[in-house]
Amino acid sequence: MNQASQEYWNEFWTSIGQEEPRSVSAWQFGSKPDHLAQLVMDGVKTATCSGLIFYEMENEPLPAVEDYSVILNGNDEPLAIIKTVDVKLMPMNEVPEEFAVAEGAGDRTYQYWKDAHEKFFKKELSDLGLAFSEDMMLVCERFKVVDIKNK
């Protein structure tokens, strides 16, 4: 977590005065971090997903309920804090339409979600010398916004 994110987090957490959470991280969303972060702050995007393989390859812990994340823009500046409220592992071809719509991207249809994610995962996997499969396991996370940074 960079200094600006840590300061934002400390200020937020001090203001609510609770016991420190199990996990706090700072990150930006996929290929369009500024746009996707704005969708989060506007309440349109309430879910996200990633390939399980990426967590495994990077030896990263999976998100868990009650985790907090500082959402960053494309310049790694903190914009908002979210809290994870649900995490499920499922094959990409079994992701329900309602979850796809909750990701908030494009025209908010299942078809847009499927096409955009397939394109994204094909490129990311190809860069690693791996092949895409429609039944690749995804980490599907739901979250709620708990704070939006004052500018």
Secondary structure, DSSP 4 states (H G I P E B T S, - for coil): --HHHHHHHHHHHHHHT-PPPS-EEEE--SS-HHHHHHHHHTT---EEEEEHHHHHHTTPPPP-TT-EEEEE-TTS-EEEEEEEEEEEEEEGGG--HHHHHHT--TTS-HHHHHHHHHHHHHHHHHHTT----TT-EEEEEEEEEEEE---
